[in-house]
Amino acid sequence: MIKNVGIIGGGTMGSGIAQVAATAGCMVTLYDVHQGALDTAKANLEKITNRLVDKARMTPQEKDAIQNNIRYVNTIKELANSDLTIEAIVENMEVKKKLFQELENHVSDTCIIATNTSSLSIASIASCLKKPNRCIGIHFFNPAPLMKLVEVIPAIQTSQKVLDTVQITLENWRKVVAVAKDTPGFIVNRVARPFYGEALRMYEEGVADFATIDHALKSVGGFKMGPFELMDFIGNDVNYTVTHTVFEAFYNDPRYKPSFTQKRFAEAGFLGRKSGKGFYDYAPGAVTPLPETNQKLLHTIFDRILVMLINEAADALFLNIASAQDIDAAMTTGVNYPKGLLAWADEKGIPWCVKKLDGLYNEYHEPRYRCSPLLRRMDATNKTFF
């Protein structure tokens, strides 16, 4: 039973995870070497919980309990009583390893040591520990208190007991748990690449402009944000880096090839909302361009991106990255897709998926458009995912 939780990193993600654990009744120790980060985390939590009380979504007593469940400390030895520690610091392998080696000197032999990394190898991180079987990936999505999904990634060293304990704990924290194999991008950051990559590719080909591609995904597909809106929201620098990392991690597989367009936007400082300009202009008074409304064009755009997303989800299942249920749950609860991609494949029809992909491959003769063997096998045997 996990009762005492240590969180390392007082930034947005670390403080968000602390709020989740404290809300579930755990005693939380939030550690950061910078006292200023801790002061900010405490003040922000006070603002957040005050708003929830004002909206009658939380009682004053519940608010006080959450804040009282969290200790803010700036020395790592204060994590000694933790049953579970979760680091949420910079995405740097060596920094994480150095931290975990120090942490292991202060916690008990039974303490689970988890990383919130979104892309780094869990096996590599675990290798620095004297007891690597206690290490696991627990990847929350931002903002942690609002996003339901948590990807859980056991390394090849991770014990079954640790995996079981983490799953039960997160379910008690009212999270949707998706267990993923320790491969680049896990589920969401791998499967979602075509949402951005194929949109950028179509723009580069001159199929349509940013506004029209976004409009197609929203009006035809029911997505809350189009790919260019979402890249501007995430930050073109961040989104490009994730794509480049996944591309290199998969030995330069063309399916994950980054876009020169996005690279140039990032290099120009057109990062999106945070810089005031990205694919769209966010300056006061700026006019948002109107999309084209030709239905045939909009459906063509949507179908091409959708089938590439379905292909990626099918390949993740084919390679045993996660179960079909966890893949679909990850995409609907982690990035708010309107439907699970595999369920969407069943709805559109597996023969439709294969035909669309083969059509793209025959047109371009590029490996990025190769059809997943799983889809081809299912087409030949009239099977569905669910």
N, C-alpha and C positions, 0 to 999 in steps of 0.2 A: 504494500500500500504506500503510495507516494503522498507524503504529507509536507515535507520540507523541500522547497524548490529554490535553487540558486539560478539567477539570471545574470549573465555576464554581458555588459554593454547597456548603457543608459540612453541610447538613441531611440528613435521612433519605434523600431522593431522590438528592441529589448524591453522597453517600457510597456509596449503593447502586450507582449507575452506575459510580463509580470502582472498586468491588469487581468488577463485571462485566468491565470493560475490563482490569483488572489480572489477573484470573483467566485471561483469554484471552491473556495474555502481553504486553500493551501496557505501555509506560512512561507512567504517569499522573501528572499534576500537578494536585492538588486545591487550588483557590484559594478562600479566603474572607477577607474583611476582618477578621473576628473570630477571634482566635487561640483563644478558648474553643471555638468551633464546630469548629475543626480538631482540637483536643485531644480533644474528645468523639467526633468521627468516627474518630480513630485508636484510641481506647480501645474504642469499640463494635465496630470491625472485629476487634480482637484477641479480644474476647469471642465474636464470631460464629465466627471461624475456629477458636478453641479448642474450641468446641462441636462443630464439624464433625470435628475431629481425634478428639475423645472418642467420637464416633459412628462412627468409622472411615470417614467419607465423604470424608476428605482426609488426606493424609500430613503429618507435621510439616514436611517439606521443601517441599511445595506451599503450606502455610500461610505459611512464611517467604518464599517467592517472591512471593506476593501482596502481603504487607506491604512487601517490598523494592521492589516495582514502583511504589509510590505515594510521591510527595513531597507534603508538606503546606506550602503557602506562603500568605502574606498580602499579597503584592504582585502586581498583575496582570501586570507585565512579565515575571514568571517563566513566563508562558504562551507566550513568544516562539517556542519551538521546536515548538509543537503543529502536528500535521497536521490535527487535528480538535478543535474546542472545543464543549462542550455546556453551556449554562447551565441551572441548575435553581434559580432564585431566585423571588422573589415574583411572583404573577400580576398584573403591572401593566405596561401597554404602555410608558409613558414611562420607567419604570425600566429595562426591558429595552433600549429604544432607546439610552438614555444609556450603558448598559454596553457595548453592541455598538459604538457609535461610539468609545468609549475602547479597546476590545479591538482594533479594526481598526488602531489606531496601533502595536500591539505585535507582531502576528502577521504571518506572510508573506502574500504575495499569493495563494498557493495554499491557505492554510489554510481548511478548511470551518468555517463558523460556524453552529452549530445551537442551536435552542431546544427545551426540553422542555415548552413550554406545552401545556396540555390543551384550550385553548379559543380562544386569541387568534389573530388573522389573521397567518399567516406572511408574506404579501405586505406587510402594513403594517410588520412588524418588519424585513423585508429592505430596505424603502425607505430606512432610515436609513443604510445602508452605501454606501460608494463603489463597492464591487463586490457588488451585491445578488445576482448569480448564484451566489454561494458560500453563500447562506443556505438553510437547510432546517429543517423541523420533525422532531424525533426524540422521539416521546412514549413514554417508558417508563411502566410501571404499577408501583404500589407493593405489595410490596417488589421493587425492580428485580432483585435476584439470583434471586428465586423465580419471578416472573411471566414467562412465555415471550414474551408479545406485546410488540412495539414497533410503534407506528404511525409510518410515515414519510410526511411531508407536504411535497411540493415546492410552493413558491410559483410563481406564474406567471413569476417572474424566474429561478428555479432552473435551472441548466444540467443537461443529461442526464448529463454526466460526474459531477457531484456526486451526483445521485440514484443512479447505478450504483455509485459508490464506497461510498456509505453503505449500500446494500442488501447488498453483498458483505461489508462490514465487520461488520454486525450478524449476518449469517448465520454468519460466522466466530466470532462471540461466542455462537453457539448460540441465537439468538433467532428467533422466528417473526415475519417481517416482513409487515406489511399496509400497502400503499401507498394513501393516501387523498387525495382532492381537498381543497384548502384551503377548507373550508366549516365553519360552526360545529359544534363537537362532534366533528368528524372522523368516525370510524366508531362507536366504542363509546359515547361520551357522547351521541351523537345517537340511535342505534338503541335504547339501553337506557332512554330516557326513559319509555316506557309501563310498564315493569316497576314503576316507582315511581308514575307519574301515574295509571295506571288502578286500581292498588291503592288509592290515596288516594281516588279518585273513588268507588269502590265502598263504601269505608268511609263517606264523606260521604253516600252515598245510603241507608245503612243495610242494605246487602246482607249484610254480615258484620262482625265485629270484627277487630282486628289479628291475634289468634292464629289465627282460622279462615282468614283470607286467607293468612297465612304457611303454615299447615298444608296448604292446597290446593296451593300451588306446590311444596312439598316432597314431599307424599305422592303427588300425581297426576303432577306434572311432573318430579320428580327433582332439583329445584334444591337446592343445599346449604344455602342460606339463603332465607327468605322476604323479601319487599320491606321489611317494617317492621323485621325483624331487621337487614337490610342497611343501611337508612337510619340506624338507631341505631348501627351499627358505623362507618359513614362519618362520621356527625355530621349532624344535621338542618340545622344552619347551612350546612355545606359542600354538602350535597345540594340544598338549596333554592337556594343561590346558583348552582350549575351549571344547574339547571332554569331559573331566572330569566334567566341569561345567554343560554342557548340560545333561550329564548322571545323575548327582545328582538332577538337576532341574526337570527332568522327573521321579523322584522317582525311580531311578535305572532301568529304562526300558532297557532291554537287547539289544534293537536296537542301543543304543548309548554307549554300553559298551566300555571303553577304552582298549587299548592294552598294555600288559606287555612289549612287544617288544619296543614300543615307550617310555614307562615309563623308561625302562632300558637305552635306548639311551640318554634320557634327563638327567637321573641321572649320566651317565658317562661323561656328557659334550659334547656328540656328537650331537650338536644342528643343524648342517647343515652348510650352507655357512658361516654364521657369526662366527662359531668356527673353520672352516677349515675342519671339518669332520662331517658327519652325516651318512645317509644311503650310501652316496658316499664320496669318498676322494677328497677334493678340494686343496690338496697341489700341489705346482708346480711340473709338471712332472708326476702326478698321472695318471694312466691308467684307463679309464672308462670301466667297464666290458661289454662284448658283450652279447646281449640278445639271447635267443633261437628264432628260426624263424619258428618253426612248426606252420602252420596256424590253425590247429585244436585247439592247446593249446592256441594260441593268441585269437581266437574267444571265447573260453570257458571262459577265464579270463575276456574279455571285456563284454560278455553277463551277467556274474554274477554281475559285478559291476554296469552295466547299469540298470539291472532290480531292483537292490536294491535302486538305485537313483530314478528310476521311482516310486517305491513303496512309498518312502518317500515323493516325490512330490504329489502323489495321496492322501496320508494320510493328508498332509497339507491342500489340497483342501477339503477333507472329513470333517476335523475339522474346516473349515472356517477360517484358518489362513490368507489366501489371496485368491484373484481370480485366476483362471487358467491363465489369461493373465499376471497378476502381478508375479505369480510364475515363469512362463517361462521367462518373461523379466528380473526378478531378477537373474536367473541363467546364462542367456546369456550376460547380461551387468555387472553383479556384479562379476562373477568369470570366464567369457569368455568361457562358455561351447559352443561347436559348434552348438548345437541345444537346444531348450527348451525341458525339460524332458517330459512334457505332450504331446507335439507335436511328440516327439520321440516315445512315447507309441502308439500314433495313427499310426505311420509309421510301427512299429514292429507288431502291432496288439494287442488289449487287451487280446485276448485268449492266445497269446504267453507269455505275461507278467504273467498271472495267472498260466499257466502251468509251467513256469520257477520257480516261487515262490513256488508253491506247491511241485515241485520236490525237491527244497532245504529244505523245511520244512519236507518232508517225509524222506529225508536223515538224517537230523540232529535232528529233533524234538526239535528245539530251538525256543522260541518266537520271536527272532530277525528276523526270516524268515516268519513270519505270513503275509499273503496277506492282503492288505488294503481292508476293506469291500466295498469301492467305486469301486475298480477294479473288485471285484467279482460281484457286482451288474451290472456294465457296461457290463461285459462279458455275463451275463444272459439275458441282454436286447439288445445286439448288438449295444451299444452306443459308441461314441467316445468323446474325450475331445473338439475337435474343428470341 
